[in-house]
């Protein structure tokens, strides 16, 4: 029985009974009284498995939301309430499960558009200058990365850049990088030793810029204890970095290209699907292919799918460019500003808003 099992010792969380996880809606959440953990990461990195681990001691476990596959099981943002587990001031804990980044059918821009409202929820009851408010921050980000990746692929490195640009240095204390898949490694031998080396490298090099601003790197071994202790650890992180400007809309620009990081990736998706369609068309024109009706049908279906995705990604890119052209986005450089540059940003922001009102 779930109630017969002990729970870890928590410093920032309180257990009220048997812990379980149930579906919730946005209307259920009461900010700033509740706490929200947003789960992000590449497809198959362990976000849904993290939720399943928390629910593993409940009678309704498993929830059936975690699968091993290349395409994301979570196709839209899903909300969950952790029952009988609250933080030290009595706040209820919610999990926001998001579609996986690098999914072939879902753009990163689409995912960020769904997550944006949760990132920006802390603005609701705050007034400028918001970075100096002492209100309790209720939004957390858990970014998942599989430790089983021997090398850091360029696609996953780009995912990290997107999340950093979108969440911003202003929010670093509320961000936790969760390395997953530890349970899939043999506990002894060279494989585990190599994984530990990768973990240290990720902590000291890949994530080092955020570590210095109180962001954490932790291990998730796919157990109830591991998952709940991660929630406990990040629940103590409250204050944002006032010296950094808040991020708005879809994040900040790459200082080398002057383009939004998420826009760069979306353009790559568009270019990639154009190449796929051109390659399929070349195959369809091949005399050997035309003589094989079954192969022709497969290629036609493949081309139709590629054209459908290309149309969708082009539409999203057009929307993003339209927002920028009309000044609906405020872009901040990836290189975080110091205290002096922050006040310059704040002054320009207020001036810009005043000018719009005059018009």
Secondary structure by P-SEA (a helix, b strand, c coil): cccccccccccccccccccbbbbbcccccccccbbbbbbbbcccccaaaaaaaaacccccccccccccccccccccbbbbbbcccccccbbbbbbbbbcccccccccaaaaaaaacccccccccccccccccccccccbbbbbbbbcccccccaaaaaaaaaaaaaacccccccbbbbbccccccccccaaaaaaaaaaaaaaaccaaaaaaabbbbbbbcccaaaaaaaaaaacccccccccbbbbcccccccccccccaaaaaaaaaaaaaaaaaaaaaaaaacccccccaaaaaaaaaaaaaaaaaaaaaaaaaaaaaaaaaaccbbbbccccccaaaaaaaaaaaaaaaaaaaac
